[in-house]
Amino acid sequence: MEKSTRTHDWVGQFTANGGPRYLQIVGFMEQAISDDRLKPGDRLPPQRQLADRLGVDLTTVTRAYTEARRRHLLEARGAAGSFVAAPKVDLSQVLDLSMNIPPPPAGIDLDDLLRQGVSQVLIHSDADLLMTYHLGGGSSADRAAAAMWLREPLGRVDEGRLLACPGAQAALAALLLSQTRPGEVILAEPLTYPGLLTAAAQLGRRVVAVDVDGEGMRPDLLATMARRHQARLVYLNPTLQNPTTHTMPAARRAEIAAVVARLDLRVIEDDPYWRFAAHAPRPLAYYAPRHVFHVSTLSKCLLPGLRTAYVVMPEGQGQEEVLGALRSFVLMSTPLMTALATQWIHDGTAAALLDGIRNEAWARQELALRTLGEPGLAGGGGIHLWKALPTHWRGQDFVLKARQAGLNVVSHSSFSVEQDPQAGEYRDSGAAHIRISLGRSRSRFELVNALRRLTELTRRRSVREVVV
């Protein structure tokens, strides 16, 4: 039996900075479906009636309904009208909560944005130059864009200290290769970015843990471990840390900077999430500009496809060593994508895109915390959560069973750093954790479904209870 029509109780208020109105209408639908104010089978008002109600033209509503159908939010039933779609069940599809990427931007038509951006690049650039070899490190325009992008977190940065690189992973590998020798130890927190561990292993370097407390890496143990291992390089992800979501407070950053300066260490500060944190402290590079390589990627806060990251070199340090290491495995950034990033930063598009992504990320954080609604959950406003599992689950067992249930997540073991048996300071809490990434789902509706399935799985007390 057809459910009763829900007329307009799901409709929100348009906002001036919310993007095209047809996308705002889709956003109203998506939010109402996520909040259970609209349920599968509910009939939506006829397009003309909704247009009159909202005070917009019929074309706007038609475009909204078309986009909603494309996102599998609605289904059309001919003369009967438009209805909220039931979740599509595709047994071959795995819902990916394992990849940290920014969510689709709220209120922004990405197709139009890309078309306009590439058009502007072609107007202002020679196509031949976009399709040939370039010197590594970026053009003067790229470095100027980098300086503009980094002005908010770091203040004014001399463009001569900046490099444009083909993504943060390439930048990290180049820094490891240029700043350390084979067999040398790199110091990091006990849980850290897996990309660092992979690069270090491939290059024959060791990553060893320095214990943390409630404020992050302990400065006293950093000094001890640096002397013990004759380490020269430290890796830190101090803002919305991957995976724990912890943000190191300003006072601790200053203490770490003091140790680094006293021992003449170098720090790779990987800071992809700074713009997602509310009232984030200044980066470490602000406190120790002569000792920190600051890495800021666009892949985690704008679009992974831009393949552009910026590296701020320490004051007084030349670039050739790092550029030489970078050229050994990747000659240059992709000119077209780097030019697009530069164009967007210069014309303000990047800032607008960031606002849309940040608003969507915050909305997804709130939605996820409400949907999961359990203790042992850390967020902070970024694009992932850190969740403690019930004691009857081990991390890898849960990852396996989640995969069988059509969900991808990452266990704490993927982030674990080698412990120094002589140190004796590190105390594992013993609780298994998973990282839940919020950006890969195409819509909030899909994300809620994935999180509900995840919650059901965590509550099963025996792996034999899991039904694929």
VMD Tcl script that draws the C-alpha trace (Angstrom):
set ca {
  {0.00 0.00 0.00}
  {1.34 3.42 -0.96}
  {2.52 5.51 1.95}
  {0.90 8.85 2.62}
  {2.40 11.87 0.93}
  {4.83 13.97 2.92}
  {4.32 17.41 1.45}
  {6.87 20.02 2.44}
  {8.01 19.28 5.98}
  {11.45 18.27 4.68}
  {12.08 21.56 2.86}
  {14.71 23.84 4.39}
  {15.59 27.49 3.87}
  {17.79 28.62 1.00}
  {21.02 30.34 2.02}
  {22.89 32.97 0.04}
  {26.18 31.06 0.15}
  {24.69 27.58 -0.19}
  {25.38 27.21 -3.91}
  {22.91 26.66 -6.77}
  {19.35 26.36 -5.53}
  {18.71 23.08 -7.32}
  {21.61 21.54 -5.35}
  {20.27 23.04 -2.11}
  {16.95 21.30 -2.81}
  {18.80 18.01 -3.29}
  {20.58 18.72 -0.02}
  {17.23 19.21 1.77}
  {16.10 15.80 0.46}
  {19.32 14.07 1.38}
  {19.32 15.48 4.91}
  {15.66 14.52 5.44}
  {16.32 10.96 4.22}
  {19.35 10.69 6.50}
  {17.29 11.96 9.46}
  {14.37 9.58 8.68}
  {12.01 12.50 8.03}
  {11.66 11.03 4.55}
  {11.52 7.25 4.22}
  {11.65 4.88 1.25}
  {8.29 4.93 -0.50}
  {7.29 8.43 0.61}
  {5.77 10.44 -2.23}
  {7.26 13.84 -2.94}
  {5.20 16.82 -4.07}
  {4.72 17.43 -7.79}
  {7.48 19.59 -9.22}
  {5.25 22.57 -10.04}
  {3.74 22.53 -6.56}
  {7.21 22.47 -4.97}
  {8.38 25.28 -7.25}
  {5.43 27.44 -6.12}
  {6.13 26.59 -2.49}
  {9.81 27.55 -2.78}
  {9.30 30.56 -5.02}
  {11.60 29.23 -7.75}
  {11.02 28.42 -11.40}
  {9.97 24.96 -12.50}
  {13.33 24.35 -14.23}
  {15.14 24.59 -10.89}
  {12.96 21.91 -9.31}
  {13.14 19.71 -12.40}
  {16.92 19.90 -12.30}
  {16.88 19.06 -8.58}
  {14.69 15.98 -9.10}
  {16.91 14.84 -11.98}
  {20.02 15.15 -9.80}
  {18.27 13.35 -6.93}
  {17.44 10.45 -9.27}
  {21.05 10.38 -10.43}
  {22.12 10.01 -6.78}
  {19.55 7.19 -6.33}
  {17.59 9.25 -3.80}
  {14.37 9.28 -5.84}
  {12.60 7.10 -8.34}
  {9.99 8.25 -10.85}
  {6.79 6.19 -11.27}
  {5.24 7.92 -14.27}
  {1.90 9.57 -13.58}
  {2.05 8.41 -9.94}
  {4.82 10.91 -9.24}
  {8.27 10.83 -7.60}
  {9.04 8.70 -4.55}
  {11.92 8.28 -2.13}
  {13.94 5.34 -3.44}
  {14.64 2.24 -1.41}
  {18.37 1.65 -0.77}
  {19.81 -0.23 -3.71}
  {21.23 -3.60 -2.73}
  {24.24 -4.56 -4.81}
  {25.97 -7.60 -3.38}
  {29.03 -6.92 -5.52}
  {29.45 -3.40 -4.19}
  {31.57 -2.74 -1.12}
  {30.86 0.47 0.78}
  {34.25 2.03 1.33}
  {34.86 3.54 4.77}
  {38.61 2.98 4.47}
  {39.86 5.75 2.16}
  {40.44 9.25 3.51}
  {39.26 11.57 0.77}
  {37.25 14.79 1.01}
  {33.48 14.41 0.58}
  {31.59 15.85 -2.38}
  {31.28 19.60 -1.75}
  {27.96 20.87 -0.43}
  {26.17 23.31 -2.71}
  {28.70 23.16 -5.56}
  {28.26 21.74 -9.05}
  {31.65 20.10 -9.52}
  {31.06 19.40 -13.22}
  {30.54 23.10 -13.92}
  {33.48 24.02 -11.73}
  {35.85 21.72 -13.64}
  {34.64 22.90 -17.03}
  {35.07 26.55 -16.07}
  {38.44 25.94 -14.44}
  {39.96 24.07 -17.37}
  {38.56 26.70 -19.74}
  {40.30 29.45 -17.76}
  {43.57 27.49 -17.71}
  {43.47 27.11 -21.49}
  {42.73 30.82 -21.93}
  {45.69 31.86 -19.81}
  {48.14 29.09 -20.76}
  {49.74 27.76 -23.91}
  {48.41 24.24 -24.55}
  {51.84 23.15 -25.80}
  {53.38 24.17 -22.47}
  {50.76 22.14 -20.59}
  {51.73 19.02 -22.53}
  {55.52 19.15 -22.25}
  {58.18 18.60 -19.58}
  {58.53 21.12 -16.75}
  {61.19 21.74 -14.17}
  {60.34 20.24 -10.82}
  {59.13 22.39 -7.95}
  {56.56 24.41 -9.87}
  {56.51 27.65 -11.83}
  {56.59 31.11 -10.27}
  {52.78 31.23 -10.57}
  {52.52 27.86 -8.80}
  {54.73 29.04 -5.97}
  {52.76 32.27 -5.68}
  {49.59 30.18 -5.41}
  {51.25 28.06 -2.73}
  {52.13 31.19 -0.75}
  {48.51 32.37 -1.00}
  {47.18 28.97 0.10}
  {49.51 28.80 3.11}
  {49.03 32.39 4.27}
  {46.21 31.48 6.68}
  {48.06 28.77 8.63}
  {51.63 30.11 8.36}
  {51.44 33.81 7.57}
  {53.68 35.22 4.87}
  {56.01 32.59 3.36}
  {58.88 33.48 1.04}
  {58.08 31.93 -2.35}
  {61.72 30.84 -2.62}
  {61.05 28.31 0.17}
  {58.13 26.67 -1.63}
  {57.90 23.60 -3.84}
  {54.89 22.28 -5.77}
  {54.97 18.47 -5.78}
  {52.82 15.73 -7.39}
  {51.02 14.84 -4.17}
  {52.00 14.46 -0.53}
  {53.13 10.83 -0.85}
  {55.75 11.78 -3.44}
  {56.85 14.69 -1.25}
  {57.20 12.43 1.81}
  {59.24 9.87 -0.12}
  {61.53 12.59 -1.49}
  {62.06 14.01 2.01}
  {62.88 10.58 3.46}
  {65.29 9.87 0.62}
  {67.06 13.23 0.86}
  {67.15 13.68 4.64}
  {68.07 10.18 5.85}
  {70.35 7.29 4.96}
  {69.47 3.59 4.55}
  {68.96 1.93 7.93}
  {68.46 5.24 9.70}
  {65.64 5.69 12.23}
  {62.74 8.10 11.75}
  {60.79 8.96 14.90}
  {56.98 9.11 14.91}
  {54.02 8.67 17.23}
  {52.95 5.07 18.03}
  {50.09 5.28 15.52}
  {50.87 7.08 12.29}
  {50.05 7.49 8.60}
  {50.52 4.17 6.74}
  {51.94 5.97 3.70}
  {54.95 6.99 5.79}
  {55.48 3.38 6.92}
  {55.26 2.13 3.33}
  {57.71 4.72 1.99}
  {60.17 4.10 4.82}
  {60.06 0.32 4.31}
  {60.60 0.65 0.55}
  {63.56 2.98 1.10}
  {65.14 0.82 3.82}
  {64.48 3.19 6.72}
  {63.05 2.29 10.14}
  {60.19 4.13 11.82}
  {60.33 3.90 15.62}
  {57.65 5.08 18.06}
  {57.94 7.87 20.60}
  {55.29 7.60 23.29}
  {52.45 10.10 23.61}
  {50.32 11.51 26.38}
  {47.04 13.40 26.23}
  {48.67 16.28 24.34}
  {50.62 14.28 21.76}
  {54.26 13.24 21.39}
  {56.15 13.68 24.66}
  {59.03 16.19 24.31}
  {61.18 14.48 26.96}
  {60.93 11.10 25.23}
  {61.58 12.70 21.85}
  {64.92 13.92 23.16}
  {65.72 10.53 24.71}
  {64.83 8.55 21.59}
  {66.66 10.95 19.26}
  {69.87 10.47 21.25}
  {69.42 6.72 21.64}
  {68.90 6.10 17.93}
  {70.96 9.02 16.63}
  {67.82 9.99 14.74}
  {67.78 13.20 12.74}
  {64.24 13.17 11.37}
  {60.83 13.25 13.07}
  {57.46 12.75 11.40}
  {54.35 14.40 12.87}
  {50.74 14.88 11.76}
  {49.75 17.31 14.54}
  {46.25 18.42 13.45}
  {43.35 15.92 13.38}
  {45.98 13.22 13.43}
  {45.56 10.22 11.20}
  {44.18 7.96 12.61}
  {43.38 9.16 16.16}
  {41.87 12.58 15.17}
  {43.89 14.15 18.02}
  {45.05 17.77 17.61}
  {48.26 18.74 19.38}
  {47.70 21.94 21.40}
  {49.81 25.03 20.82}
  {51.80 24.67 24.05}
  {52.92 21.16 23.15}
  {53.88 22.29 19.66}
  {56.11 24.96 21.20}
  {57.71 22.36 23.50}
  {58.39 20.00 20.59}
  {59.85 22.92 18.61}
  {62.21 23.72 21.49}
  {63.54 20.12 21.58}
  {63.92 20.05 17.82}
  {65.90 23.31 17.84}
  {68.10 22.24 20.76}
  {69.04 18.92 19.12}
  {69.10 20.32 15.57}
  {66.54 17.78 14.32}
  {64.42 18.02 11.19}
  {60.65 17.50 11.25}
  {58.32 16.47 8.45}
  {55.06 18.11 9.40}
  {52.33 16.41 7.38}
  {49.35 18.72 7.82}
  {46.54 17.76 5.40}
  {43.62 18.39 7.76}
  {44.48 21.78 9.29}
  {41.59 23.52 7.52}
  {39.00 21.11 8.92}
  {39.84 21.78 12.57}
  {38.00 24.52 14.41}
  {40.50 26.98 15.93}
  {43.52 24.89 14.90}
  {46.83 26.00 16.45}
  {49.55 27.34 14.18}
  {51.53 24.56 12.46}
  {54.86 23.42 13.88}
  {56.60 25.21 11.01}
  {55.44 28.47 12.58}
  {57.26 27.62 15.83}
  {60.41 26.12 14.28}
  {60.77 27.58 10.77}
  {64.45 26.58 10.50}
  {63.79 22.92 11.29}
  {60.43 21.92 9.76}
  {59.45 20.71 6.30}
  {55.76 21.59 6.15}
  {53.70 19.46 3.72}
  {50.24 20.69 2.73}
  {48.32 18.63 0.18}
  {45.20 19.58 -1.76}
  {44.16 15.92 -2.02}
  {42.61 15.77 1.46}
  {40.86 19.14 1.51}
  {39.97 19.78 -2.15}
  {40.23 17.02 -4.77}
  {42.59 14.00 -4.91}
  {42.69 14.31 -8.70}
  {44.55 17.62 -8.48}
  {47.67 15.65 -7.43}
  {49.23 18.77 -5.96}
  {50.97 19.29 -2.63}
  {53.08 22.16 -1.36}
  {56.27 21.80 0.67}
  {57.64 24.66 2.73}
  {61.38 24.22 3.09}
  {63.10 25.12 6.38}
  {64.56 28.63 6.40}
  {68.09 28.67 5.07}
  {67.94 25.23 3.45}
  {68.37 24.78 -0.30}
  {65.92 22.87 -2.46}
  {68.19 20.95 -4.83}
  {68.66 17.95 -2.55}
  {64.91 17.43 -2.21}
  {64.24 18.14 -5.88}
  {66.97 15.69 -6.87}
  {65.36 12.98 -4.75}
  {61.94 13.78 -6.21}
  {63.24 13.56 -9.80}
  {64.59 10.08 -9.13}
  {61.07 8.63 -9.17}
  {58.75 11.35 -10.56}
  {60.03 14.02 -12.90}
  {57.34 16.64 -12.36}
  {53.80 17.38 -11.32}
  {51.13 16.94 -14.02}
  {51.17 20.42 -15.62}
  {47.44 20.60 -16.36}
  {46.37 19.64 -12.83}
  {48.95 21.90 -11.19}
  {47.84 24.76 -13.45}
  {44.21 24.12 -12.49}
  {45.11 24.22 -8.78}
  {47.03 27.46 -9.36}
  {44.13 29.00 -11.30}
  {41.62 28.07 -8.61}
  {43.72 29.47 -5.79}
  {44.37 32.75 -7.63}
  {40.72 33.31 -8.66}
  {39.13 32.28 -5.34}
  {37.54 29.05 -6.59}
  {39.68 26.95 -4.24}
  {38.40 28.88 -1.22}
  {34.77 28.41 -2.33}
  {35.35 24.72 -2.99}
  {37.00 24.33 0.42}
  {33.99 25.96 2.10}
  {31.63 23.48 0.41}
  {33.79 20.48 1.31}
  {34.30 21.66 4.87}
  {30.56 22.19 5.38}
  {29.85 18.72 4.03}
  {32.60 17.19 6.19}
  {31.22 18.82 9.34}
  {27.69 17.71 8.44}
  {28.91 14.14 7.93}
  {30.79 14.21 11.24}
  {27.63 15.26 13.06}
  {25.58 12.67 11.18}
  {28.09 9.90 11.91}
  {28.35 10.71 15.60}
  {24.56 10.74 15.86}
  {24.16 7.51 13.87}
  {26.84 5.57 15.73}
  {25.91 7.15 19.06}
  {28.37 5.09 21.06}
  {31.22 5.69 23.51}
  {34.80 5.24 22.39}
  {34.39 7.45 19.33}
  {36.75 10.30 18.42}
  {36.05 12.85 15.69}
  {37.07 16.48 15.76}
  {35.55 17.82 12.55}
  {37.71 16.16 9.91}
  {37.01 13.46 7.37}
  {37.49 10.39 9.56}
  {36.56 8.95 12.96}
  {38.54 6.73 15.34}
  {36.35 4.11 16.95}
  {37.13 1.70 19.77}
  {35.72 -1.77 19.14}
  {33.90 -3.79 21.78}
  {36.20 -6.13 23.69}
  {34.84 -9.22 21.92}
  {36.38 -8.02 18.62}
  {40.00 -8.07 17.50}
  {40.88 -5.48 14.91}
  {41.84 -7.70 11.98}
  {38.97 -10.11 12.65}
  {36.57 -7.19 12.48}
  {38.09 -5.86 9.24}
  {37.70 -9.31 7.65}
  {34.09 -9.72 8.75}
  {33.24 -6.18 7.74}
  {34.60 -6.92 4.27}
  {32.43 -10.03 4.07}
  {29.46 -7.86 5.07}
  {30.20 -5.37 2.28}
  {32.09 -2.72 4.27}
  {35.70 -1.58 4.08}
  {37.36 -0.18 7.22}
  {40.94 -0.03 8.49}
  {42.22 -1.57 11.72}
  {44.63 0.07 14.16}
  {47.32 -2.44 13.15}
  {47.71 -0.66 9.79}
  {48.91 2.43 11.65}
  {51.14 0.76 14.26}
  {54.77 1.87 14.50}
  {57.69 -0.31 15.61}
  {58.28 -0.15 19.36}
  {61.73 0.18 20.87}
  {62.06 -2.67 23.42}
  {64.55 -0.57 25.39}
  {62.19 2.34 25.75}
  {59.62 0.67 27.96}
  {57.45 3.79 28.04}
  {54.78 2.95 25.49}
  {51.58 1.63 27.03}
  {49.08 0.11 24.62}
  {45.50 0.57 25.82}
  {44.73 -2.93 24.55}
  {41.52 -1.80 22.83}
  {41.16 -2.59 19.15}
  {40.22 0.40 17.01}
  {39.09 1.08 13.47}
  {39.32 4.20 11.37}
  {36.06 5.18 9.69}
  {36.47 7.46 6.68}
  {33.47 9.62 5.85}
  {34.25 11.12 2.45}
  {34.10 8.23 -0.02}
  {30.34 7.68 0.20}
  {28.57 9.45 -2.66}
  {25.83 10.83 -0.42}
  {24.87 11.19 3.23}
  {22.13 8.65 2.57}
  {24.70 6.06 1.50}
  {26.93 6.96 4.45}
  {24.11 6.49 6.97}
  {23.31 3.07 5.53}
  {26.97 2.06 5.79}
  {27.26 3.32 9.37}
  {24.10 1.49 10.43}
  {25.46 -1.73 8.98}
  {28.74 -1.08 10.78}
  {26.95 -0.54 14.09}
  {25.02 -3.78 13.68}
  {28.24 -5.66 12.99}
  {30.09 -4.26 16.02}
  {27.27 -5.39 18.30}
  {27.48 -9.02 17.21}
  {29.18 -10.95 19.95}
  {30.47 -13.83 17.89}
  {32.00 -13.96 14.45}
  {29.64 -16.86 13.73}
  {26.72 -14.43 14.04}
  {27.89 -12.40 11.04}
  {25.60 -12.93 8.05}
  {26.96 -11.95 4.64}
}
mol new
graphics top color blue
foreach p $ca { graphics top sphere $p radius 0.5 }
foreach p [lrange $ca 0 end-1] q [lrange $ca 1 end] { graphics top cylinder $p $q radius 0.2 }
display resetview
